[in-house]
């Protein structure tokens, strides 16, 4: 069953690079939505068939990460009338290189951790770490509030992939709780983005600079 | 009982959201605070409080933190109606329910025996706090809320990754990976060490961010500086205590799994670093609410330092958890009153608080002496216990550094506090705020607890703290 998961994880890693490389915010949101769909497929693949729990989690993932959250972000984008990430703290090519480095290090680090026999040779753990790292990179080096939210989503996706190694252990309602918390978090962030764009006529977080030492 | 502690505040929150009257809604807070305090006292009197098949259970550490949260919320709820009556220009339709949801979720954190459920509750407090921080709706409060949300969410996401690592360690050991706290502590020696190690680091960073330990504290000055006094109190007293409880749960698992030495070293290092960072930034702080945030960073450092020292230090640290929470209540609420009266948070504009606000000014000054660890106030006792633990348990250098940091903080904070309370108040009065019963009595209540615990620790409180300390050290 792990065999089917690995190609999906490779696509997930490729989408990470797409997120790091694109400057168009709309493309960024689509990339994030496609990661949501990949995660839903992964849930089905790792559960090894369509059980009730797997179907519920996959449906919730698709509904939240591929439909609701991207729609909310697209609306915020339209209201703020911006299209591109301008002047990231680290340029697009260097951040791609950093992303590549992070992915390589994730592969090395995952090898040092002793894996359970059923996960030996699987990409689940390194892909999880690499995706979380991509999210971190987006959060730390981009200026637009929307890009930072997408970064947070990628970080969450990385954690989610790690959670897939534990399918037998996680009770359904904890997993749904995690997803629900995520959507509320994005919702609250969306509201704050709206306030930022109204107050500062921009969603550039570098303007949020009156509070510092 | 265990369930009621969570469901009652949620019911009140629903009632507050449905209530049409802006004027009467705040009165739901003292009503709920009283019921919650009564439930807490009842629960503390019972030997076994559990619900939903062991998912919720009040253990010895939980009892201590629940008592702290409930008392602090009670004091804040008494203060809230008078405060919100002064802020009629702002709708409290979101503010009041969010405060009540916050209480429900902190109770849930304290009672959760399943680490996944605990994570869900902690993330929920982050989200309930966002509208509370944003209460003032100006540019600075938006900035503070954004930073708080983003940094807090990332921290909590790392904690989730750490929780998964821990579960994987259990799975690898063939334990069928359970995330129940008691199972993990019992089976800890069999957990896979590399996974346990990585999990503890991630969890320490994640929940340390929520606690506001340096260097993960950067959201704290902004959030506390812009938050209304009640919110500052609940964040600095209740939420940080809950995050500390989460950290202690994982410390116990790590210690049982043979990682105690590593965990203690990490805690001593981060504890001292937090105190040093707080000292440096407090020294030239011109904003007295941000100054309180750095004071909170300092006290979080003291808490983890006490655990790092171990033995008597654990008792000192848990006693300090109580003292810090109550003292922070005095400081944040009285600072809130001063802010109302002067319309400024800068020590350059605010002078003569003792004259303009005799009660709030005096409580602020007394709170300063308490928070910096002067006798006869309660924090002196707990800080002294930690120093004694350091000196007698072979950490003399740590103890000496601890004392030096306390002195630096005292001098740094003293300058700002004395500037605020002394001198002649400026001529113009922006809002004409005066001390009233409703905005002073709750602070005086908290101050009375600080003084009482400083001169005499009642046997019931002593037993609560020493049971919790024994529990954390795995002796109970």
Interface residues (C-beta under 8 A of the other chain):
Chain A: X112 X113 X114 X115 X116 X128 X132 X136 X139 X145 X148 X152 X155 X156 X158 X159 X162 X163 X165 X166 X168 X169 X170 X171 X174 X177 X178 X181 X184 X185 X188 X189 X192 X195 X196 X199 X200 X205 X208 X209 X210 X211 X213
Chain B: X114 X116 X117 X119 X120 X123 X124 X126 X127 X130 X131 X134 X137 X138 X139 X140 X142 X143 X144 X145 X146 X147 X149 X150 X153 X154 X157 X160 X161 X164 X165 X167 X168 X170 X171 X172 X176 X177 X178 X179 X192 X194 X195 X198 X221 X222 X225 X226 X281
